[in-house]
Amino acid sequence: MTVAPIIALDIMGGDEGASVTVAAAALARMRYPETRFRLYGDEAVIEDALRKYPALKAESQIIHTDVRVLGTDKPSQVLRSARKSSIGLAVGAVKAGEAHAAVSAGNTGALMALAKIGLKTMPGIDRPALAALLPTMKSDVVMLDLGANAECDDENLSQFAVMGACFARIVLGIDTPSVAILNIGEEDLKGTDDHKDAAEALRSAKLDFTFAGFIEGDKIGRGEVDVIVSDGFSGNIALKSIEGTARLVVELLRRAFRANFWSILGFVMSKRVLSSLRAHLDPNAHNGAVFLGLNGVVVKSHGSANVEGFANAIGVAHDLVADGIQERIATDLARFQAQRHAPAAEQQAAE
């Protein structure tokens, strides 16, 4: 970018509010010194939290609001007063061109509704998709959609693939990511007509990604592909199942290591390995889901994210802005659509 990225932060969002979000902004600014911030929330609370971070305060603007969206608030209730809330004002700053991206750990449904209504979808994008990184046996994998759209047709799935590949190139640093569609089987005949039609379109696409076909749910964690495309219904179930399984494994290990003296001794001997496993599965290390396909960058942090986790979400926003995610998606989508329509145009010309 030729100008310093400006990121709007919902300071009052998340389980801990300003105590985490302000500290995370200070950490993020150490990593990205050129970044400036617009901080939305209770001015007195923010000022108090900024006392520890004079460098951050010097590069930040505080916009006061005492309206806060709670995690228990329904999106339909939120929309009536949301534009005056910290989460609504942060998204509004992106719409108004006052910030390049917004980051919030607040109510997911409210953030999604505000972003979709306020920013609208990019030209050529029918629906936005929620994308995030998931840990695998190898490296991280990008998965989308994770809940923004319960039902998707072949056009939606194709657009998700294009957007997911752009996201992977920026966040994972992979020049030619591999893309697969989540399905009930790997065979070409499996799945709905929408799955098959999307696969056919992606298989013939000549873009900066490789289409790897279909992938089943048990292969998500293997890390065999870089991007997994799904409708929001299946994607959200898969995500929650993975998170629940991870918690189950951790709890079973905890119980096993407390069973008797020998198991406790085994825990002591394997503590370093277990610490490495915990770090690999730590959601804070993969924090920062993104609503792709909107006219602006909006990043959703886990509500329970710690300072490191929220700083990572800010980092995702920074990288997407700095590497021009909007322009990349627009360019690749235009190429994809031109390739899809080229055969029909050539056939009409021949007739």
Secondary structure, 3 states (H helix, E strand, C coil): CCCCCEEEEECCCCCCCHHHHHHHHHHHHHHCCCCEEEEEECHHHHHHHHCCCHHHHHCEEEEECCECCCCCCCHHHHCCCHHHEHHHHHHHHHHCCCCCEEEECCCHHHHHHHHHHHHCECCCCCCCEEEEEECCCCCCEEEECCCCCCCCCHHHHHHHHHHHHHHHHHHCCCCCCEEEEECCCCCCCCCCHHHHHHHHHHHCCCCCCEEEEEECHHHHHHCCCCEEECCHHHHHHHHHHHHHHHHHHHHHHHHHHCCCHHHHHHHHHCHHHHHHHHHHHCHHHHCCEEEECECCEEEECCCCCCHHHHHHHHHHHHHHHHCCHHHHHHHHHHHHHHHHHHHHHHHHHHC
